[in-house]
Amino acid sequence: MIDDTYKHKIKSAAEIAEIIGTPPRDTKIVMCHGTFDLVHPGHIRHLVYARSKGAKLVVGVTADAHVKKADHRPFVPEGLRAMNLAALETVDYVTIDPNATPIENILTIKPDYFVKGYEYQKGGLHPRTAEEKQAVESYGGEVIFTPGDIVYSSSAIIESGPPDLAVEKLINLLDGENRSFDDLKRALEGLAGARAHVVGDTIVDSLTITSMIGASGKTPTISVRYEGKRDYVGGAGIVAKHVKAAGAEVTFSTVLGDDPLSNFVRKDLGDAGVILNDVVDLTRPTINKNAIVADGYRMLKIDTLDNRAVSEQICKQLCKAIRDVPSDVVMFSDFRHGMFNRESIPLLTDAIPAGRFKVADSQVASRWGNILEFRGFDLITPNEKEARFSLGDQDTVIRPLGTKLYQEADCKVLILKLGARGLMTFRDPGGEPRSFFGVDSFADHVVDAVGSGDALLAYATLALKTTGDPVIASILGAMAAAAECELDGNIPVEPEMVLKKIETYERRANFGG
């Protein structure tokens, strides 16, 4: 965990004001304010210069909620940014500013000098700087601008090659939320015995393995030699297998065709211990997505499917299953291949018995799905593309985008998947310290990232249901996603794999490598 050596420097503006007293003082108090996403040489020069003007230096840090200068920012969460500054000898106090501007903190602390970077006076004062100057001068303080002409950019440093801070951010999140690695382990053990009902599209993912022979001299035809074929149950089927692997009792309701692949699905899920409640549709095939792989490269994908909406009769059978299957959790895993559509979604949602924990994931890949069709759920887990699609918003940066989706979806928890950048979770803050938080990716050696979101969905759902804790659920979900990334193929993630991840990061947090 984070060393407590510097925590005593991090205080509220009111606490700092009480310690230093009000002007006039015997010693001068200096204050700076900024984001300090990555502390770089420009920041150090600025802070050293500011400290030279007085006896004590107070640094205000912009809270995460008000950092909007670029996408996926802040890169470093507010608690860790405050700790980075508190560790500097030249800094006496740090305060995380919950306001959009430092005006309120300036008027509370009343520094003798408020120090800004030289760039804030080039070409005239920016309106916000003018407001700060007015606030400082209202009680007799003075604004000073740092001399110099070199500007370092946190954004440029981060975008050119972001450092790996997964361990530090995890420690900061656990500490800030009064959680521990032991809490993660206990939550993982507690997943066993939960009852889940997964409802969604089954997809059989096939890999046809070939090797290159050559190309025809007369036509643009590539010639390959067939070397074998592997089939995996994917789509909502792999979600059910992940949930079962995590230790839950699982019933999976889906639609299959009357064909050999449906028999493969039944055997595969039966061997995994998933109770299959399949509705056979004689008018459509079992969905198959066959990737043709040549010398390790995916050359072509052949899809066998029918995306028509399921019939009213089949929808009624699915609704009956949702009402009748005993479960603690109902999970809708929507791949938009017929089960979920404009007419069926309200019926399927209304069939969920009162009091059941409701989860939805609606994927936008080759098909169009909208996570906002599942309003009022306990948990939704879209990725960035799906969030932007549902809101019709290509431009808003991630944090405000997620906040907007959270409000529109009227959900209790939103886990926004950000691929290699990890995830961002949004929740009703209530008495908690923050309404959103980020978790970096824990994948050390990515082999195959396909399917990682399904593992996250499974583990985050069970953890949120059993603990009621979005922090624990998000971290366990991210750990499960990382474990899946390090497997070749759509393989269910076992609790032992997640536990190994937890222990690895616990050792790193304790400087164990």
ZARO-427054 format. One record per residue (C-alpha): residue number from 0; residue in one letter; x, y, z. Coordinates in Angstrom, 2 decimals, padded with zeros to 5 digits. Layout:
<sites>
   kolmi   marfi         u         v         w
     NUM       A         X         Y         Z
...
</sites>
This chain:
<sites>
   kolmi   marfi         u         v         w
       0       M    000.00    000.00    000.00
       1       I    000.99    003.65   -000.30
       2       D    003.43    004.85    002.36
       3       D    001.70    007.07    004.95
       4       T    004.80    009.31    005.22
       5       Y    003.34    012.09    003.08
       6       K   -000.38    011.71    003.71
       7       H   -000.31    014.27    006.51
       8       K    000.41    016.96    003.89
       9       I   -002.86    016.30    002.02
      10       K   -005.64    018.33    003.59
      11       S   -008.82    020.22    002.75
      12       A   -008.64    023.94    002.04
      13       A   -010.44    024.64    005.33
      14       E   -007.90    022.58    007.29
      15       I   -005.00    024.41    005.66
      16       A   -006.60    027.80    006.37
      17       E   -006.96    026.89    010.04
      18       I   -003.29    025.84    010.25
      19       I   -001.78    028.88    008.54
      20       G   -004.17    031.49    009.91
      21       T   -005.47    034.58    008.15
      22       P   -003.50    037.53    006.74
      23       P   -001.58    039.49    007.83
      24       R    000.80    036.70    008.86
      25       D    004.35    036.71    010.18
      26       T    005.43    034.47    007.27
      27       K    004.35    034.51    003.65
      28       I    002.12    031.76    002.25
      29       V    002.42    030.88   -001.44
      30       M   -000.13    028.91   -003.47
      31       C   -000.09    027.23   -006.89
      32       H   -002.85    025.36   -008.67
      33       G   -002.96    022.91   -011.57
      34       T   -003.75    019.42   -012.84
      35       F   -000.22    017.98   -012.45
      36       D   -001.20    014.86   -014.41
      37       L    002.46    013.87   -014.68
      38       V    004.94    015.86   -012.59
      39       H    007.64    016.91   -015.08
      40       P    010.68    019.26   -015.00
      41       G    008.54    022.27   -015.86
      42       H    006.38    021.63   -012.80
      43       I    009.45    021.27   -010.57
      44       R    010.87    024.60   -011.76
      45       H    007.49    026.24   -011.20
      46       L    007.12    024.84   -007.67
      47       V    010.69    025.64   -006.64
      48       Y    010.29    029.22   -007.83
      49       A    006.96    029.56   -006.01
      50       R    008.40    028.16   -002.77
      51       S    011.23    030.72   -002.91
      52       K    008.67    033.51   -002.46
      53       G    007.47    032.41    000.98
      54       A    007.77    030.17    004.00
      55       K    005.07    027.65    003.06
      56       L    003.85    026.35   -000.32
      57       V    000.28    025.13   -000.81
      58       V   -000.56    023.32   -004.05
      59       G   -004.13    022.92   -005.28
      60       V   -004.86    019.92   -007.51
      61       T   -007.77    019.89   -009.95
      62       A   -010.16    017.05   -009.07
      63       D   -010.69    014.30   -011.64
      64       A   -014.24    015.48   -012.32
      65       H   -012.99    018.80   -013.72
      66       V   -010.13    017.56   -015.94
      67       K   -011.45    017.90   -019.48
      68       K   -008.41    018.95   -021.50
      69       A   -008.07    015.69   -023.49
      70       D   -009.59    012.24   -023.92
      71       H   -008.86    009.53   -021.33
      72       R   -007.66    012.16   -018.86
      73       P   -006.60    012.53   -016.19
      74       F   -004.08    009.78   -016.77
      75       V   -003.20    009.76   -013.05
      76       P   -006.14    009.85   -010.58
      77       E   -006.45    012.75   -008.16
      78       G   -005.34    010.88   -005.04
      79       L   -002.14    009.71   -006.69
      80       R   -001.47    013.16   -008.19
      81       A   -001.81    014.66   -004.71
      82       M    000.56    012.04   -003.27
      83       N    003.15    012.74   -006.00
      84       L    003.19    016.41   -005.01
      85       A    003.14    015.75   -001.27
      86       A    006.29    013.64   -001.65
      87       L    008.20    016.73   -002.86
      88       E    010.24    018.47   -000.15
      89       T    009.42    021.90   -001.57
      90       V    005.65    021.35   -001.09
      91       D    004.17    021.86    002.40
      92       Y    000.46    021.19    001.80
      93       V   -001.65    019.72   -001.00
      94       T   -005.40    020.09   -001.40
      95       I   -007.60    018.34   -003.96
      96       D   -009.91    021.06   -005.24
      97       P   -013.50    019.80   -005.74
      98       N   -014.43    022.98   -007.63
      99       A   -014.12    023.74   -011.33
     100       T   -011.84    026.73   -010.62
     101       P   -009.49    027.56   -007.72
     102       I   -011.41    030.72   -006.79
     103       E   -013.14    029.25   -003.72
     104       N   -009.91    027.73   -002.41
     105       I   -008.05    031.01   -002.97
     106       L   -010.65    032.87   -000.89
     107       T   -010.53    030.17    001.81
     108       I   -006.73    029.86    002.11
     109       K   -005.94    033.53    001.26
     110       P   -002.34    033.01    000.13
     111       D   -000.07    036.04    000.16
     112       Y    001.13    035.06   -003.32
     113       F   -000.67    033.04   -005.98
     114       V    001.88    031.86   -008.55
     115       K    001.00    031.15   -012.20
     116       G    003.12    029.95   -015.11
     117       Y    004.57    032.67   -017.35
     118       E    002.44    031.45   -020.29
     119       Y   -000.74    032.68   -018.56
     120       Q    000.24    036.31   -019.15
     121       K    001.46    036.03   -022.76
     122       G   -000.77    038.04   -025.08
     123       G   -002.83    039.39   -022.18
     124       L   -004.56    037.68   -019.28
     125       H   -006.89    034.78   -019.98
     126       P   -010.38    035.53   -018.56
     127       R   -010.04    032.73   -015.98
     128       T   -006.64    034.05   -014.89
     129       A   -008.16    037.51   -014.58
     130       E   -010.84    036.08   -012.25
     131       E   -008.15    034.43   -010.11
     132       K   -006.20    037.70   -009.98
     133       Q   -009.31    039.57   -008.86
     134       A   -009.94    037.00   -006.10
     135       V   -006.33    037.19   -004.84
     136       E   -006.27    040.99   -004.83
     137       S   -009.66    041.21   -003.06
     138       Y   -008.00    040.51    000.31
     139       G   -004.62    042.13   -000.47
     140       G   -002.76    039.21   -002.02
     141       E   -000.62    039.31   -005.14
     142       V   -000.40    037.19   -008.31
     143       I    003.14    036.34   -009.47
     144       F    004.05    034.80   -012.83
     145       T    006.94    032.36   -013.08
     146       P    009.76    033.63   -015.32
     147       G    011.04    031.48   -018.19
     148       D    010.13    030.43   -021.69
     149       I    010.15    026.60   -021.61
     150       V    006.75    024.90   -021.34
     151       Y    006.57    021.18   -020.69
     152       S    003.32    019.40   -021.54
     153       S    001.91    016.49   -019.54
     154       S   -000.36    015.76   -022.50
     155       A    002.57    015.51   -024.91
     156       I    004.46    013.19   -022.55
     157       I    001.43    010.95   -021.97
     158       E    000.46    010.72   -025.63
     159       S    004.02    010.02   -026.81
     160       G    004.41    007.02   -024.53
     161       P    002.20    006.71   -021.44
     162       P    003.96    005.13   -018.45
     163       D    002.58    001.94   -016.90
     164       L    000.98    003.04   -013.64
     165       A   -001.45    000.13   -013.20
     166       V    000.02   -000.85   -009.82
     167       E    000.12    002.70   -008.47
     168       K   -003.42    003.44   -009.63
     169       L   -004.70    000.19   -008.12
     170       I   -003.06    000.98   -004.77
     171       N   -004.48    004.50   -004.84
     172       L   -008.00    003.20   -005.59
     173       L   -007.89    000.54   -002.87
     174       D   -006.53    002.99   -000.30
     175       G   -008.97    005.73   -001.26
     176       E   -011.94    003.35   -000.96
     177       N   -010.69    001.57    002.20
     178       R   -010.37   -001.72    000.35
     179       S   -007.52   -004.23    000.33
     180       F   -006.12   -007.14   -001.64
     181       D   -007.63   -009.42    001.01
     182       D   -011.05   -007.94    000.17
     183       L   -010.48   -008.91   -003.46
     184       K   -009.56   -012.46   -002.49
     185       R   -012.57   -012.85   -000.21
     186       A   -014.88   -011.52   -002.90
     187       L   -013.44   -013.97   -005.42
     188       E   -014.12   -016.86   -003.03
     189       G   -017.65   -015.56   -002.46
     190       L   -018.70   -015.93   -006.09
     191       A   -019.35   -019.66   -005.66
     192       G   -022.98   -020.62   -005.27
     193       A   -024.61   -017.61   -006.89
     194       R   -027.38   -018.44   -009.36
     195       A   -027.30   -016.77   -012.75
     196       H   -029.59   -016.90   -015.77
     197       V   -027.79   -015.84   -018.96
     198       V   -030.02   -014.95   -021.92
     199       G   -028.51   -014.26   -025.32
     200       D   -027.28   -015.24   -028.75
     201       T   -025.12   -018.33   -029.13
     202       I   -022.29   -017.98   -031.63
     203       V   -020.02   -020.82   -032.63
     204       D   -016.64   -019.31   -033.42
     205       S   -014.58   -021.45   -035.78
     206       L   -010.92   -021.23   -036.76
     207       T   -010.09   -022.94   -040.03
     208       I   -006.31   -023.35   -040.01
     209       T   -004.49   -023.30   -043.35
     210       S   -001.04   -022.65   -044.77
     211       M   -000.22   -020.65   -047.88
     212       I    000.48   -022.50   -051.12
     213       G    000.47   -019.55   -053.50
     214       A   -001.72   -017.59   -055.86
     215       S   -003.15   -018.35   -059.26
     216       G   -001.26   -016.78   -062.17
     217       K   -004.45   -016.01   -064.08
     218       T   -006.86   -014.79   -061.37
     219       P   -006.42   -013.08   -057.97
     220       T   -007.14   -016.35   -056.20
     221       I   -005.16   -017.31   -053.09
     222       S   -004.47   -021.01   -052.66
     223       V   -004.12   -022.51   -049.17
     224       R   -003.77   -026.01   -047.74
     225       Y   -006.34   -027.08   -045.13
     226       E   -004.69   -028.17   -041.88
     227       G   -007.54   -028.37   -039.40
     228       K   -010.49   -026.68   -037.75
     229       R   -011.32   -025.71   -034.16
     230       D   -014.78   -024.74   -032.89
     231       Y   -015.52   -022.71   -029.77
     232       V   -018.82   -021.75   -028.17
     233       G   -018.87   -017.96   -028.17
     234       G   -021.33   -015.10   -027.96
     235       A   -023.54   -015.33   -024.89
     236       G   -022.49   -018.99   -024.61
     237       I   -018.97   -018.10   -023.50
     238       V   -020.44   -015.60   -021.02
     239       A   -022.38   -018.50   -019.49
     240       K   -019.18   -020.60   -019.39
     241       H   -017.24   -017.79   -017.70
     242       V   -020.00   -017.43   -015.09
     243       K   -019.97   -021.19   -014.47
     244       A   -016.18   -021.27   -014.26
     245       A   -016.35   -018.52   -011.62
     246       G   -018.38   -020.89   -009.43
     247       A   -021.98   -019.90   -010.06
     248       E   -024.90   -022.14   -010.98
     249       V   -025.84   -021.16   -014.54
     250       T   -028.84   -021.60   -016.78
     251       F   -028.39   -020.40   -020.34
     252       S   -031.43   -019.58   -022.49
     253       T   -030.75   -019.20   -026.19
     254       V   -031.98   -019.97   -029.71
     255       L   -030.33   -022.69   -031.81
     256       G   -030.93   -024.10   -035.26
     257       D   -031.67   -027.73   -036.06
     258       D   -028.21   -028.67   -037.32
     259       P   -024.96   -030.42   -036.30
     260       L   -023.56   -027.26   -034.70
     261       S   -026.47   -027.18   -032.24
     262       N   -025.41   -030.63   -031.04
     263       F   -021.86   -029.35   -030.62
     264       V   -023.18   -026.47   -028.50
     265       R   -025.24   -028.81   -026.30
     266       K   -022.30   -031.11   -025.65
     267       D   -019.83   -028.30   -025.05
     268       L   -022.06   -026.48   -022.56
     269       G   -023.06   -029.73   -020.91
     270       D   -019.42   -030.65   -020.40
     271       A   -018.88   -027.18   -018.85
     272       G   -021.73   -027.74   -016.39
     273       V   -024.03   -025.09   -017.87
     274       I   -027.75   -025.92   -017.81
     275       L   -028.92   -025.26   -021.36
     276       N   -032.46   -024.09   -022.06
     277       D   -032.39   -023.93   -025.86
     278       V   -035.28   -022.99   -028.11
     279       V   -034.94   -024.60   -031.53
     280       D   -035.84   -022.44   -034.51
     281       L   -036.27   -024.62   -037.59
     282       T   -036.10   -021.57   -039.86
     283       R   -032.58   -020.42   -038.99
     284       P   -029.10   -021.95   -038.58
     285       T   -027.04   -022.02   -035.41
     286       I   -024.86   -018.91   -035.77
     287       N   -021.37   -019.73   -037.01
     288       K   -018.50   -017.30   -037.61
     289       N   -015.66   -019.08   -039.35
     290       A   -012.30   -017.31   -039.59
     291       I   -009.94   -018.65   -042.26
     292       V   -006.41   -018.39   -040.86
     293       A   -003.38   -018.65   -043.17
     294       D    000.07   -018.85   -041.58
     295       G   -001.23   -017.16   -038.42
     296       Y   -003.09   -014.32   -040.23
     297       R   -006.88   -014.09   -040.35
     298       M   -007.45   -013.89   -044.07
     299       L   -011.24   -014.14   -044.34
     300       K   -014.30   -014.63   -042.13
     301       I   -017.37   -016.53   -043.31
     302       D   -020.57   -015.98   -041.30
     303       T   -023.49   -018.39   -041.43
     304       L   -026.46   -016.71   -039.75
     305       D   -029.92   -015.23   -040.03
     306       N   -030.38   -011.89   -038.32
     307       R   -034.16   -011.75   -038.61
     308       A   -036.05   -011.08   -035.37
     309       V   -037.17   -014.26   -033.64
     310       S   -040.85   -015.12   -033.93
     311       E   -043.45   -014.06   -031.40
     312       Q   -043.78   -017.70   -030.27
     313       I   -040.06   -018.02   -029.57
     314       C   -040.07   -014.70   -027.72
     315       K   -042.88   -016.01   -025.51
     316       Q   -040.82   -019.13   -024.68
     317       L   -037.84   -016.98   -023.74
     318       C   -040.03   -014.74   -021.55
     319       K   -041.42   -017.82   -019.78
     320       A   -037.89   -019.03   -019.09
     321       I   -036.90   -015.63   -017.67
     322       R   -039.91   -015.73   -015.34
     323       D   -039.54   -019.38   -014.29
     324       V   -035.79   -020.11   -014.01
     325       P   -034.69   -019.69   -010.36
     326       S   -031.88   -017.15   -010.27
     327       D   -030.32   -014.29   -008.35
     328       V   -029.07   -012.56   -011.50
     329       V   -030.50   -012.20   -015.02
     330       M   -027.86   -011.31   -017.62
     331       F   -028.81   -010.16   -021.12
     332       S   -025.93   -010.71   -023.54
     333       D   -027.05   -009.07   -026.77
     334       F   -025.13   -009.65   -030.02
     335       R   -028.05   -008.48   -032.21
     336       H   -028.59   -011.71   -034.11
     337       G   -032.37   -011.93   -033.69
     338       M   -033.13   -012.58   -030.01
     339       F   -032.97   -008.94   -028.98
     340       N   -034.79   -006.39   -031.13
     341       R   -037.06   -003.39   -030.82
     342       E   -040.15   -005.51   -030.17
     343       S   -038.64   -008.25   -028.00
     344       I   -036.51   -006.18   -025.59
     345       P   -039.44   -004.61   -023.68
     346       L   -041.11   -008.03   -023.40
     347       L   -037.95   -009.78   -022.22
     348       T   -037.16   -007.00   -019.75
     349       D   -040.70   -006.98   -018.33
     350       A   -040.45   -010.75   -017.80
     351       I   -037.61   -010.35   -015.26
     352       P   -039.14   -011.02   -011.82
     353       A   -039.15   -008.12   -009.38
     354       G   -036.07   -007.97   -007.18
     355       R   -033.76   -009.81   -009.58
     356       F   -030.35   -008.27   -010.23
     357       K   -030.43   -007.13   -013.87
     358       V   -027.37   -006.86   -016.14
     359       A   -027.09   -006.03   -019.83
     360       D   -024.34   -005.97   -022.44
     361       S   -025.20   -004.96   -026.00
     362       Q   -022.45   -005.27   -028.59
     363       V   -021.86   -003.09   -031.62
     364       A   -019.56   -004.86   -034.07
     365       S   -020.99   -006.02   -037.38
     366       R   -024.50   -005.37   -036.00
     367       W   -026.22   -002.35   -034.44
     368       G   -027.16   -002.58   -030.77
     369       N   -028.10    000.15   -028.32
     370       I   -027.35   -000.25   -024.63
     371       L   -029.90    002.47   -023.86
     372       E   -032.64   -000.03   -024.68
     373       F   -031.82   -001.60   -021.30
     374       R   -032.67    001.34   -019.05
     375       G   -032.95    000.94   -015.30
     376       F   -030.61   -002.06   -015.01
     377       D   -028.28   -002.69   -012.08
     378       L   -025.21   -002.97   -014.32
     379       I   -024.40   -002.26   -017.96
     380       T   -020.98   -002.83   -019.55
     381       P   -020.61   -001.13   -022.96
     382       N   -017.29   -000.27   -024.59
     383       E   -016.43    003.22   -025.81
     384       K   -017.73    002.61   -029.34
     385       E   -021.03    001.26   -028.01
     386       A   -021.38    004.24   -025.66
     387       R   -020.77    006.71   -028.47
     388       F   -023.18    004.86   -030.75
     389       S   -025.98    004.86   -028.18
     390       L   -025.61    008.60   -027.52
     391       G   -024.83    009.60   -031.12
     392       D   -021.73    011.36   -029.78
     393       Q   -018.34    011.13   -031.50
     394       D   -016.72    014.13   -029.85
     395       T   -017.18    014.27   -026.07
     396       V   -014.17    013.10   -024.05
     397       I   -014.50    009.91   -022.05
     398       R   -015.40    011.08   -018.55
     399       P   -018.27    013.42   -019.52
     400       L   -019.39    010.85   -022.11
     401       G   -019.63    008.16   -019.44
     402       T   -021.45    010.49   -017.07
     403       K   -023.98    011.32   -019.78
     404       L   -024.55    007.64   -020.59
     405       Y   -024.88    006.78   -016.90
     406       Q   -027.59    009.39   -016.50
     407       E   -029.39    008.45   -019.73
     408       A   -029.34    004.73   -018.91
     409       D   -030.68    005.31   -015.38
     410       C   -028.54    002.38   -014.25
     411       K   -027.00    001.77   -010.83
     412       V   -023.50    001.01   -012.12
     413       L   -021.89    001.59   -015.53
     414       I   -018.59   -000.08   -016.36
     415       L   -017.26    001.58   -019.52
     416       K   -014.72   -000.71   -021.21
     417       L   -011.76    001.14   -022.75
     418       G   -009.74   -001.71   -024.28
     419       A   -006.01   -001.44   -023.59
     420       R   -006.70    001.60   -021.39
     421       G   -008.70   -000.48   -018.91
     422       L   -012.12    000.71   -017.77
     423       M   -013.95    003.55   -016.09
     424       T   -016.77    002.89   -013.64
     425       F   -019.63    005.29   -012.89
     426       R   -021.93    005.01   -009.88
     427       D   -024.18    007.04   -007.63
     428       P   -021.66    008.53   -005.19
     429       G   -023.99    008.51   -002.18
     430       G   -021.56    008.57    000.74
     431       E   -018.64    007.35   -001.38
     432       P   -015.65    009.59   -002.13
     433       R   -016.13    009.68   -005.90
     434       S   -018.83    009.16   -008.53
     435       F   -016.43    007.58   -011.02
     436       F   -013.03    005.90   -011.01
     437       G   -010.67    004.24   -013.45
     438       V   -008.94    000.87   -013.45
     439       D   -006.02    000.25   -015.80
     440       S   -005.58   -002.96   -017.77
     441       F   -003.82   -005.74   -015.87
     442       A   -002.83   -007.68   -019.02
     443       D    000.93   -008.28   -019.01
     444       H    001.26   -010.36   -022.20
     445       V   -001.67   -010.02   -024.60
     446       V   -002.10   -013.16   -026.70
     447       D   -005.71   -012.74   -027.85
     448       A   -007.85   -009.85   -026.59
     449       V   -011.03   -011.18   -028.24
     450       G   -013.53   -012.21   -025.56
     451       S   -011.95   -010.28   -022.69
     452       G   -015.10   -008.18   -022.33
     453       D   -017.15   -011.35   -021.80
     454       A   -014.88   -012.41   -018.93
     455       L   -015.18   -008.94   -017.42
     456       L   -018.97   -009.07   -017.71
     457       A   -019.15   -012.44   -015.93
     458       Y   -016.86   -011.69   -013.00
     459       A   -017.99   -008.08   -012.49
     460       T   -021.64   -009.17   -012.47
     461       L   -021.15   -011.89   -009.86
     462       A   -018.92   -009.71   -007.70
     463       L   -021.33   -006.77   -007.80
     464       K   -024.26   -009.02   -006.92
     465       T   -022.49   -010.81   -004.07
     466       T   -020.66   -007.81   -002.55
     467       G   -022.67   -004.80   -003.71
     468       D   -019.31   -003.09   -004.23
     469       P   -018.60   -001.46   -007.64
     470       V   -014.90   -001.07   -006.74
     471       I   -014.37   -004.77   -006.00
     472       A   -016.52   -005.74   -009.00
     473       S   -014.59   -003.49   -011.38
     474       I   -011.18   -004.72   -010.23
     475       L   -012.15   -008.41   -010.36
     476       G   -013.73   -007.84   -013.78
     477       A   -010.54   -006.19   -015.03
     478       M   -008.42   -009.01   -013.58
     479       A   -010.60   -011.61   -015.34
     480       A   -010.38   -009.67   -018.62
     481       A   -006.59   -009.58   -018.31
     482       A   -006.47   -013.33   -017.68
     483       E   -008.59   -013.93   -020.80
     484       C   -006.27   -011.69   -022.88
     485       E   -003.40   -014.00   -022.00
     486       L   -005.18   -017.12   -023.29
     487       D   -005.27   -018.24   -026.92
     488       G   -008.92   -018.65   -027.89
     489       N   -012.22   -018.20   -026.09
     490       I   -011.36   -020.15   -022.93
     491       P   -013.38   -019.77   -019.70
     492       V   -011.47   -017.90   -016.99
     493       E   -011.07   -019.91   -013.79
     494       P   -010.93   -018.25   -010.33
     495       E   -007.36   -019.55   -009.93
     496       M   -006.32   -017.39   -012.91
     497       V   -007.87   -014.30   -011.32
     498       L   -006.32   -015.12   -007.94
     499       K   -002.91   -015.39   -009.61
     500       K   -003.42   -011.90   -011.06
     501       I   -004.40   -010.51   -007.66
     502       E   -001.34   -012.06   -006.01
     503       T    000.93   -010.78   -008.79
     504       Y   -000.24   -007.21   -008.30
     505       E   -000.14   -007.54   -004.52
     506       R    003.55   -008.52   -004.75
     507       R    004.22   -005.57   -007.05
     508       A    002.41   -003.24   -004.67
     509       N    004.67   -004.45   -001.89
     510       F    007.76   -004.08   -004.11
     511       G    007.96   -007.85   -004.52
     512       G    008.39   -007.73   -008.33
</sites>
